[in-house]
Amino acid sequence: MKNSIKIERARHNLTQGDLADKVGVSRQTINSIETKKYIPSAVLALKLAKVFEMKVDDLFELEEDD
């Protein structure tokens, strides 16, 4: 699953720690999502999309092998 979290964080001038605080997870969780090592739950995906004021479908995208 591809995501644009790193790009959106940069656009919103947020560190991984800042974003983690906003959605209630650890900085390591944000890092794992950005590096595709962890797929977030639906609830976490919705929280992340809300922070960036975008739709989940715009933040996350399925890849061929998903």
C-alpha positions as CSV (number, residue, x, y, z in Angstrom):
1,M,0.0,0.0,0.0
2,K,1.5,3.3,-1.1
3,N,0.9,6.5,1.0
4,S,1.8,10.1,0.8
5,I,2.1,10.7,4.5
6,K,5.8,11.9,4.3
7,I,4.8,14.4,1.5
8,E,1.8,15.7,3.5
9,R,3.9,16.0,6.7
10,A,6.4,18.2,4.8
11,R,3.6,20.3,3.3
12,H,2.1,20.8,6.8
13,N,5.5,21.4,8.4
14,L,5.1,18.5,10.8
15,T,7.7,16.1,12.2
16,Q,7.0,12.4,12.6
17,G,6.7,13.2,16.4
18,D,4.2,16.0,15.8
19,L,2.0,13.8,13.6
20,A,2.2,10.9,16.1
21,D,1.1,13.2,18.9
22,K,-1.9,14.4,16.8
23,V,-3.2,10.9,16.1
24,G,-2.2,9.2,19.4
25,V,0.6,6.8,18.3
26,S,4.3,6.6,18.6
27,R,6.8,8.3,16.3
28,Q,8.0,4.8,15.3
29,T,4.5,3.9,14.1
30,I,4.5,6.9,11.8
31,N,7.9,5.9,10.5
32,S,6.8,2.3,9.9
33,I,3.8,3.5,8.0
34,E,5.9,5.8,5.8
35,T,8.4,3.1,5.0
36,K,5.6,0.6,4.3
37,K,6.5,-1.7,7.1
38,Y,3.1,-1.3,8.8
39,I,-0.4,-0.9,7.4
40,P,-2.5,1.2,9.7
41,S,-5.9,0.3,10.9
42,A,-9.0,1.9,9.4
43,V,-9.3,4.1,12.5
44,L,-5.7,5.3,12.3
45,A,-6.0,5.9,8.5
46,L,-9.1,8.0,9.1
47,K,-7.3,10.0,11.9
48,L,-4.3,10.6,9.6
49,A,-6.5,11.8,6.7
50,K,-8.4,14.1,9.1
51,V,-5.1,15.8,10.2
52,F,-4.3,16.5,6.6
53,E,-7.9,17.4,5.7
54,M,-8.1,14.9,2.9
55,K,-9.9,11.7,2.0
56,V,-8.3,8.4,3.0
57,D,-8.3,7.4,-0.7
58,D,-6.1,10.4,-1.4
59,L,-3.6,9.6,1.3
60,F,-3.4,5.8,0.8
61,E,-3.4,3.9,-2.5
62,L,-3.5,0.1,-3.1
63,E,-0.7,-1.4,-5.2
64,E,-1.0,-4.3,-7.6
65,D,0.2,-6.9,-5.0
66,D,-2.1,-5.7,-2.2
